[in-house]
Structure formats: structure tokens, C-alpha cells
Amino acid sequence: MASETAYIVDAVRTAGGRRKGVLSGWHPADMAGATLDALVARSGIDPAGIEDVIMGCVTQGGEQSMHVGRNAVLASALPESVPAVTIDRQCGSSQQAMHFAAQAVLSGTQDVVIAAGVESMTRVPMGATMSLFAEAGFGIPKSPRQEERYPGIVFSQFTGAEAMAAKHGFSRDDLDAFALHSHEKAIAATQAGHFKKEIIALEVDTPDGPMMHERDEGIRFDVTLDAIGSVKPLSPDGVITAANASQICDGASAVLIVSERALSTFGLEPIARIHNLTVTAGDPVIMLEEPLFATERALSRAGLTLDDIDLFEVNEAFASVPLAWLRHTGADPARLNVHGGAIALGHPLGASGTKLMATLVHALGTHGKKYGLQTMCEGGGIANVTIVERL
């Protein structure tokens, strides 16, 4: 029989590592495996009871090739009997992993599933697989039939981010001010200890010897608006810069999703329940705008209004995305990314979906709130929306 509810028991993430930073020595399968181990240990569940691991990863080449999800299981303390699958929905890969996990539980197919994600953007750079194939003469992903439908168009998130800023009327000053605020919120959250419940520490080697990495490396504690404004745009006459876009990041994250039957079987205490799962797609050229419309659909399907949602996590791929989302939805900016976002904390691609959920569910608890909504833009003009209710 189908289960009526999918529960989140716990959600964890590594602290972000900057490109070539403190996490660069970690193989992505080992980093993901350590995250799985921490999630299992914290929840107290019998590892043999885990029925599947769904792992998001975008750049599935090099150390992230040959099924990094299964490799993460084999690099962990989980039994060999735990299966896994690796999926790619671009930046929403591990958010989609949560959706697949919840759908398995809601359907009654499985009772205990881990949704997770990993991306070492240092060791497997973004776009590396496409570049290697292009250099070898095997062409690009855009097919002849796509070219007929979208003649002369190069699908690019950077072009999409610029287009969003222009369409919704945001200046360079608007984007830079948003970036500054992201760092300020992340600094305040770090200093207040708000990330302690979600971050699992990893041991790293430093010139001064081994240390435990448990603070997001991308946060600039000396940030100023002048410093952000001094960064050159990525395109001539553009408004998008490396300072008002998400940071390249190494990281892993995981969420334990179970049925009501599993709660009693394993003696688990849930921290939230999945309230709605929505995915939509739209214009692949502007590409990053779909969260605006997906949010409306998710709220309608959930029977909720914007005012019902206490906290929002909208991935800061580029500052123009959450700013456009705010303007379109009319949401309260004070409820958005209250502990900072990817501009300050980093965007480890395939790990970001479950990373944002770790931040969202724990922030709901920290601030005594009930409903949270998470969404992010994804390559190809897709967006996932997840609504959760804190218990």
C-alpha cells in the first residue's frame, strides 16, 4: 500500500570548500561517502535498512565517472548490499534526488532512501567532460535537430543570467548589493552558530597540520561593497561578475527520507515532512527563469499561498535569479536565504539541492518556523520546487 507521508529524519552537508581550497584533497567519492556515514550515524538508523542511495552529480567524468553514487557507497561504511544510482538534472540534481526518494516512499515502493549529492569542482572542473570530447573531435551536445529549432543559439547560463537582469530591470549596483547582503547574512549565521546542526566536519591537511573543516570557506568576512564592485564583468558591458554569482565549490550533502512505517521500525524521529514536489520546464534560452513560474505552480498544488511560507531558499546561481524571483512573486525579502546563499557559501552543483535542504530544515528549527520552500534554476530551463513542513 502507498504511504501517505514522506519524512525527513536528518539532513547534513559538508562546509563548502573553495576551488583548490581545503577540500581539494578529498576524492569526491570519499567526500560523499563520509557524508553518508555521518547521516547514518546521526540518525541512528541500521545501515542495512537503507534501500537506496540517489546521488546527484553534474560533471560525471574523471573521479566522478563510473557511477559516483555507487562508488560513494563503496567508500562509506554502508553494507555492499545498499544500492545506488547517479542522476543529473544539472544544478537541481540532488534536489531531484530528494524528489525521487520521496516519490519512492510515497508510492510505498521503498521505506528508507538517502538523497544525496556531490561535486568536487576542483578535481572535476565544470564543463570538463564536454571540453574533452570537443577536443577529441566528438562535437558538442547541441544536435542538428536542436539547431533547427534554436538556430544560432548557444545555450549558456551566463547569457541567461545577463538576460534575466535586463528583462527584470536590475543594474550592476542591484546585483552587487544583493551579493554583499548574502555575505553579511552568512557571516551572521556563522558567528551565531546556526550552521552547526547541518555541517559535518571533514579532516583536511594544512601547512600547519591536520584540522577539521567545519566552516564555509567561501564566506568573505572582510567583504565590502567597493571590493565587490571592483570585479570586472564576465562579458563586456555586462552586469554579471564572479562576485555577484555563485562561487565554485567542493562539497557533499545528504538527506534521509523515510516512510511512517520506517519511523516506528527503526525508532526514528522526523524533523520535517515533504509537503509538495514540483518540477517544471520552460524557455531554455533565458534558462534560469523557471523558478519564478515553478513556485506559483507548487504553491497552487500544495494549497498554500506565499504568505504561508516562512522561509525561502532560492539558489543564488547569479544574483539576478533570486532578485527576479522576489520581484515576480512579491515574496518578503526578509524570508529569503536568511543564512546567506551560494554567492557567499558556494554552489557545489550536484550537491546543492540537498545542501540547501539541510540549511532550510535546520533554519526552520532554529527560527521556530513551520513551512519552507526551496527552488533553483537548472540547465535547460528547468526548475524543481520542494515544500517542507517542520515537525
N, C-alpha and C positions, 0 to 999 in steps of 0.2 A: 504493500500500500504506500501511496505517496505521503511523504512527510509534509506538514503544513508550514514548518518553520526551519530556516537555516540560521544557526547561531554562530557568532564569532566568540571563540573562547579566549584567544590572545592574538596579538599582532606585534611583531618585532621588526627591527631594522638595524643595520649597521649605521654607525655615524658615517657621513659622507666623506670620501677621500678625494682630494683634488687630483687633476691629471698629473701623473708622475709624482704623486704625493705619498702619504703614509700607507695607503692600501695597495700601492703598486706592486708590492712584493707578494701579494696574495693571488694565487691562481683562482680564477672565478669559480671553478667547481668546488674548491676548498672553502672559499668565502661563502658560497651558497650553502654548502654542507654544514658549516659552523652555525649558520643562521637556522637551519632546520633543527640542529641539535639543541640550540638554545630555546627554540619554540617548544619542542617536545619536553625539555627539562622543566621549563617554567609552568607548563600546563599540567604536568604530571601524568599525561596520558601514556598508556602502554604503547611503545613504538610499533609493536606487532599489530596494533589495531588500526594503523593508518592504511587506508585503502588505495590512496593515490596521492601523487605529488604533481601538481600542474605548475610548470615553471615558465615564466615569461622571459624572453631574451630576444633582443632585436638583431644584433650583429652576430649571427651564428656561424662564425668562422674561427680558424685558429684554435685557441684554447676554449672557445665557446662552441666549437663544432662537435659533430658526432654525439649529439643529444646531451646537451649540458645538464638537462634536468635529471636524467638517469645518472650521469656522472656525479652530480651533486649528492644524490642518494648514496652512491657507492663511496663517496668521500666523507660521508657522515657516519654516525653510529647507528643509523637505522638498519633494520634487517634487510638482507638481499631480497626478501620477499615483497618489499614495498615497491610498487611500480611507479613510473613517472612518465610525463610527456612534456615536450618543449613546444611552446607556441609563440607566434609572432603576430601581434596586432600593433606593431610599431610602438609608439610611446605608451600605448594603453595595454601592452602585453600582459603585465601582471594584474592589471585591473580586470582584463578579460579572463585571466586565470581564476580570479575570485568569482566571476560570473559563472564560469564553467563548474567550479567547485560547488557553488551554491545551487546551481541547477541540478547537479548530481544528487545533492542532499534533498532538495525539494521534490525531486521525482521519486525518491525512495530507492534509487539505484545504489547509492553508497551512503554511509553514515559518517565517515571521518575522512576529510580531504584537506590537504595542505595546498593553499595557493601561494606561490612564491615568485620571486623574480631576481635576476642577477644581471649585472653589466659591469665589466671592467673596461672602461673606455680608455684606460691607459694601455692595457695589454692587447685589446682588440678594438682599435680605433673605429669610430663611427664611419660607415661607408667603406670600410676596408675590403669587404668581400666584393663589392661592386667594382672597386678600383682594380683589384687583382684580375678579375675576369675581363675587364675592359682592356687592361694592359696585355692580356694574353690573346686578345682579338676575338673574344666571345660576345662582344656587344654590350648593350645596356638593357635595363628592364623594360623600357618602353617599347612596345611591339608595333609592327606595321599597322595593325588594326586600331590600336590606340592612337597612332599618329593620324590616321584618317579622321578619327573622332575629335582629336585635340591637336590640329595641325600647328606645328611650330612652337608648341608649348613645352617648356621644361618644368616638370613638377618639382617645386622647391619650397621647403618650409620657410626659407629666408625671404623668398619673394612673397610668400603668403603672409608672413608677419608684417612686411612693409605695406602690403595691400590692405591688411586689416587696419593698420594705423591710419592710412589715408582714407579708407572708407568710413571709419568711425570718428575721424577728425582729431586724432591725437598727435601732438607735437613731440619733438625730441625732449623738451622740458617735462612734458607729462610723463613720458616713459622713464626718464631719469629720476623723477620724484618718486614714482612707484618703486623703482629699484632701490632707492635709498630706504624707503619705508620697509621693504622686505628684509633688508639687513637689520634695521632697527628692531623689528619685531623678533627676528631670530636671535639677536643679541639679548633682548629682554627675556625671551623664553629660556635661553641657555643659562643666563645668570640666575633665573628663578628656579632652575632645576626641572622645568616642565618636560624635557626630553628624556629624563632618567628612566621613566617607565617603559619607553619604547626602544631605547638603544641597547644593543648587546655589545659588549666590549670585545675587541679583537686585539690579540698581541701583535705588535709590529716592532721591527728592528729600527733603531735610530742611531745616529752617531754617538749618542750618549748611552746606548744600550737598549734592551727591550723595554717597551712601555705598552700600556693598554690604551688603545684608541677608542675614545668614547665621547668625543666632541666633534661636531661637524667642522671639517677643515676649511670649507669654503667661506664661512662667515668672516667678513672683514670688520673687525672690532674697531678699526680706526677709520671707518668709511666716512666720506664727506660728499656732498653734492658736487663740489668742484672736481673731486677726483673722478667721480662717475662721468661728469660732463666733459672731462678731458679725453675720454676714449673715442677714437675715431670710428665713424660708422662703417658697417660692413660693406656698404655699396655707396658710390658717390652720390651725394645729395640725399642719402637715406637717413632714417632716424633710428634704425636698429643697430645696436652696438653689442660688443661682448659684455658690457657692464649692465645693460638692461635686458639681457637674455639669460636663460638658464646656464648654469655652469656645467662644463664637462665634469663627470663624477664617476667614481668607482663605488659600488655598493651592492648590497643584497638585502632582501626583506622577505617576510613570510607571515601568513595569516592562517590560523587553524579554524576551519569551518566544519561544524558538526550538526547532526540531527538531534531532535529531542530525545530519541532513544539512546543515542551515544552519551548524552549528558548523564543519564541515570546509570548506564552500563559502566562508564569509566569514572563516575563521580566527579564530573567537571562542572565548573561554574562559568556561565557565559558572561561576557561583558557587553554584548550587543547582539541585536538580531538584524538580519538582512531584511529591509523593508521593500526595496524595489531594485530591479536590474533592468537597465535600458541601454540599448546601443542603436545609434542611427548613423546615417551617412549622407553626405551632400556634396557640395562643389569641391572637386579635387584640385582645383587651381588655386583658389584662395586658401584652401586646405585646412586651415586652423580655426575656422569659424563655427564648426559644427557644434561645439559645446553649448552655444547660445540656444540653439533650437532643440538639442537633445535634452537640455534641462527642462524646458517647457513640457516636452512630451513625458518625461519621467515624473514630474510633479502631477500632471494630469492623470497618469496611470496609477499613481500612488494615492490619489485623492487628497493631495496636500497642496498648500499654497506656499509661496515663497516665504511668507511670514511665519509659517510653521517650522521652518528650518532654522536651527540655532547657529550652526557653524557650516561654512562652505570651504571646501578645498578645491580650488581651480588651479591646475598645474601652470606654473609660471614658465612655460616654454619660452615665451617672449612677453615682455610687459604689455604689449598690445593685446594679447589674448585675454587675460583677466580684466583689463580695463574695458575692452569691448563687451565682455560678458556682463560686467557691472552695469554699463550703460544700457545694454539691451534688456536685461532682466529687471533693472531697478532695485537690485538687492542692496542691503545695507553694507557699505564697505567695512564697517567695524566687525562684521561677522566673517569676513573673507581672510583665509590664510592667516589666522590670528597668531600663529607662531612663526611667521615668515614662510617663504616658499622657495622654489627651485633657483631663483635668482641668487639667493643667499646660501641655500642649503645644498644645491646641486640637483641634477636631473640624470640619474643613472639609468636612462632609457628603460630597458626591460624590467628594472626593479622599481620603477617609480610608482606604479599602480598600488602595489601592496605597501610600499613606503608611505605614500600619502594616507592610506587607510590606517596604518599604525599611528601616524600623527593625529588623524581625525578622531579615532575612537578613544585614544587616551586624552586628547584635548577635551572631548565631551565630558569625560570623567573629571578632569582637572577643574573645569569651569562649571560643573554641575548642570550640564545641558542635556537635552534629550535627542533631538534629531540632527543628523549630519548628512550633507550631500557632497559627493566627490565627483569631479569630472575632469577630463583632459582632452586636449586636441591630439589627433593621431594622423599619421601619414595617410594620404589618400582621401582626406576629407571625412574621417570617421570620428565618432566620439562615444565614449562609454559614460554612463551616469550610474552611480551606486548611492542609494539612500539607506542609511542605517539608523537604528534606534538604540540608544544606550539603555542598558538594563541596570 
